[in-house]
Amino acid sequence: MNLERLQLKGMLAESKKKFRALDTECSGLVLLLRSLLNPYEEVLKLDTEKISVSVERLSNAQNEMRELSEKIKKLECELE
């Protein structure tokens, strides 16, 4: 097996690992947001600062996942 192919496989494995980690983080953020946005709690008691930070992180992670998904597709195509 040539060196370039091994490098591509390493990059693919690294990208998939990061994608899974981001996916896990996003799942946790969704659960956190659900608990922070409790519909049975008074609106004035909602921690909007924490909600805002969590939504921002979720958005950033989602964008990273989109980029990684494209990168993974390209790497898989190159390995075929």
Contacts in CASP RR format, 6 or more apart in sequence:
PFRMAT RR
TARGET T0000
AUTHOR 0000-0000-0000
METHOD contacts of the structure
MODEL  1
MNLERLQLKGMLAESKKKFRALDTECSGLVLLLRSLLNPYEEVLKLDTEK
ISVSVERLSNAQNEMRELSEKIKKLECELE
5 79 0 8 1.000
8 75 0 8 1.000
8 78 0 8 1.000
8 79 0 8 1.000
9 79 0 8 1.000
11 75 0 8 1.000
12 72 0 8 1.000
12 75 0 8 1.000
12 76 0 8 1.000
12 79 0 8 1.000
15 68 0 8 1.000
15 71 0 8 1.000
15 72 0 8 1.000
15 75 0 8 1.000
16 72 0 8 1.000
18 64 0 8 1.000
18 68 0 8 1.000
19 65 0 8 1.000
19 68 0 8 1.000
19 69 0 8 1.000
19 72 0 8 1.000
22 61 0 8 1.000
22 64 0 8 1.000
22 65 0 8 1.000
22 68 0 8 1.000
23 65 0 8 1.000
25 57 0 8 1.000
25 61 0 8 1.000
26 58 0 8 1.000
26 61 0 8 1.000
26 62 0 8 1.000
26 65 0 8 1.000
29 54 0 8 1.000
29 57 0 8 1.000
29 58 0 8 1.000
29 61 0 8 1.000
30 58 0 8 1.000
32 54 0 8 1.000
33 51 0 8 1.000
33 54 0 8 1.000
33 55 0 8 1.000
33 58 0 8 1.000
36 46 0 8 1.000
36 47 0 8 1.000
36 50 0 8 1.000
36 51 0 8 1.000
36 54 0 8 1.000
37 46 0 8 1.000
37 51 0 8 1.000
38 46 0 8 1.000
END
